[in-house]
Each structure stands twice: as C-alpha cells, then as structure tokens.
Amino acid sequence: MNTISAFAAMRPWLAAAALAVSLALPSADARAGDYVALDGERGPQLYYEEAGEGTPVVSVPGWTMTTRFFSKQLDHFADSKDLRVIVYDPRAHGRSSKTLDGANYRQHGRDLKRLIDALGLEDVVLAGWSWGGITVYSYLSQFGTDNVKGLVLIDQTPRPLPLKDGSWNDGDIGIVKDFFDAFTEDRVATMREFIPWMFPKGISDEEAEWMLAETMETPDIVAALLLYDGWMADFTATLRTPGVPLLNIVREENGEAAKAYLKANDIQSEFFVKGGHGMFYDYPDAFNSTLENFVTGLED
C-alpha cells in the first residue's frame, strides 16, 4: 500500500479522533493564557499560562495532561517575586495545536527549546511531571544545560521499562501491554481508572470529569504514538551528568527504588518523597514549598 492509499484508509479513524477531540472542549472556567508559535504564524502553536516573577520555572505536564493540572501552583505563585512559574500544553495536548507530526519526545524536546527561546527565558529551571520528564530529558540530550539553572523531575524515572526486577520503572512489559490494549480498546474507560490512581488522596466526581476531558484533548493516534515512544526511552546517561542541581520528587511507593537507582547510577540529586503520582495536586502546600526552597536555594 502506498502512502496516499494508506492515508486514505486511515481517514475514517482520523476523522473519529478529530470528532472526539472537538467534543472535549476546554472548561468555561479555564484561566486565560497565551500562545507562542513554533514555526512562524502559520506553524503549530503552544498554549501556556504563567504566574509570578523571578526565576523562570518551566513546567511540562505528563502524557495527555495539560496546564490545568497545575492550577494550584499557578494560584500559589501568582504574587511571587521569586518564581515565575510557566506551564504549557505540549504539542497536540490541551489548547495547543493538534498535529500528527512530531508525536515523539525528541520533537517535544525541541518544542520546549522553542518555547524558552520565544519567551526570551534565561537561566531556567525545567520541571517535568511524569512523561513531561521525558520531554525534559530529551531537551537535555539535545541542547545541554547552557541555559538551565536547575532540574526538577516529578515522579519520572529516566528509564520507564525495567532493567531488572525492583528497579525504578513505570511498569514491566506485561503492564505496558495490558495498558496499551486497554487504551486502544476503550480509551475513556482506561482513563477513568488511570486518573484516580494518580491522585490517591481522592478527587471529586467533578474533578475526575474535567481531568478526563482535558486528557481527551490529545487525539487517539498521537496519544498512542507517544505511549510507544515514552516506553522506549532510556535517559539514564543523560541524567548522570547534568551539570546543574537536580531535585527528584517521587511518590511514596517508588521512594526506595528511586533512591537505589540514582545511587547505583551515580546520579546526584536532592530528594523529596510524598503522596502519589500527582502529589503536586494532592499536597500542594508541601509540593510548592519544596519547589520554592529548591529554586530560591540555587546559586546565581
């Protein structure tokens, strides 16, 4: 099958994905943000929100997640004179342009660089949550740390698939296959289970619904491609010598495995263990103070 006929065969599926995206509209109470263009006015655009002044902290949401998940950080740092918190929707996520191109974390790393350049940011702190951490790792592997003041990894191992039993990972090959099968068979049902897992302190039905709507903004095919690409990543060597201060914030069940992995790979890092995968939402006061202390403690 040639490229044209292959694309034609995919059109009904792509149309269905586009319809699903159009039905998952942003909520009426979403705060006003802004956009940066990646390739001129006609290129893809990234939606972002920001709060506060001071050292720029660029936060990258996880797979299919959006700026809205970081509302408690944006609210907290609104009047800050020390931190300028910037959160954006990655390509094909949330309110950013929906593209089938660039559905991999190498491109997401390049997008992060373009966002930083477009906003004229200097001496940034990069903060990646979940597979937003893979975007940060990708950025480091491509562009180094010349313009990076510090790193914050929010519950994300540099190697999602395990090297051996007990290593710091996002699940073995069986878990990967089961999740991917469930996702492709019934994405909504899968996300309805996945979202509460991220927030074990408990979320309301209303919170669960807006979170689901936000994740559904990413087209099916893009979400699936990013799942594959993320699982294949291994940025252990990149993290071993970042050359800048590093803070790992890890959920409680992974605390010991993460410490052991970092030690075994000679990765120097500050460490904070709290809650579940979305501890920044479940425990915003503890998370925000940890982030602020780390950033304000960085040497100029």
Buried (B, 14 or more C-beta within 10 A) or exposed (E): EEEEEEEEEEEEEBEEBEEBBEEBEBEEEBEEBEBBBBEEEEEBBBBBBBBBBBBBBBBBBBBBBBBBBBBBBBEBBEEBEEBBBBBBBBBBBBBBBBBEEBBBBBBBBBBBBBBBEBBEBEBBBBBBBBBBBBBBBBBBBEBEBEBBBBBBBBBBBBBBBBEEEEBBBBBEEEEBEEBBEBBEEEBEEBBBEBBBEBBBEEBEEEBBBBBBBBBBBBBBBBBBBBBEBBBEBEBBEBBEEBEBBBBBBBBEEBBEBBBEBBEEBEBEBBEBBBBBBBBBBBBBEBBBEBBBEBBEEBEE
